[in-house]
Amino acid sequence: MEEVDRIAEMLRRGGIMLYPTDTLWGLGCDATNDAAVAKIFAIKRRADAKSLIVLVDGEEMLRRYVRNAPEAALDIVRRSAAPQTIIYREGVGLANGVRAADGSIAVRVANHLFCQKIIRGLGKPVVSTSANISGTDAPRTLDEVALTVRQSVDVQVSVAWEGQPSRKPSGIIRLEPSGQVKVIR
């Protein structure tokens, strides 16, 4: 548990982690910290106009950071065996770079034990974006993470601590105002 506490404290101070998620290797930070989110964009060399995925530890946290989460979305989260990212119409209390220009937010309830422990230790959602330079392939293993990315983070989580990610990106769906579900990926 000491490693989780140490990483959560580093995230509270605006640090960046390289970590295994329930999908791919990711870069993460406190999703409510504007300066930390800006660091993620700089590491990835990513355009500020693109938003980021946020991980929460469950429905209670999701409801705190998403305005009006429809019951249909929560049903999808509960029933899905594979990781699902859902784009909600409006995120609240999150860093500027996390939300899209229209105010929407992409959220996934983490099913990965390490991710859940970090989120709970921090008490806030964490950013989850692939640990790559924009325009290059997302790393499915730690060995695929570019050296420049590895050198840009404050902590690299031990693979032995939790094991490998699934190596597949999550599905992404958008909830339209009409109530329709649009499959993005």
Sequence and secondary structure as in RCSB ss.txt:
>XXXX:A:sequence
MEEVDRIAEMLRRGGIMLYPTDTLWGLGCDATNDAAVAKIFAIKRRADAKSLIVLVDGEEMLRRYVRNAPEAALD
IVRRSAAPQTIIYREGVGLANGVRAADGSIAVRVANHLFCQKIIRGLGKPVVSTSANISGTDAPRTLDEVALTVR
QSVDVQVSVAWEGQPSRKPSGIIRLEPSGQVKVIR
>XXXX:A:secstr
 HHHHHHHHHHHTT  EEEE SSSEEEE BTT HHHHHHHHHHHT  TTS  EEEESSHHHHHHHBTT  HHHHH
HHHH SS EEEEES B S  TTTS TTS EEEEE   HHHHHHHHHHTS EEEEESS TTS   SSGGGS HHHH
TTSSEE  HHHH    SS  EEEEE TTS EEE  
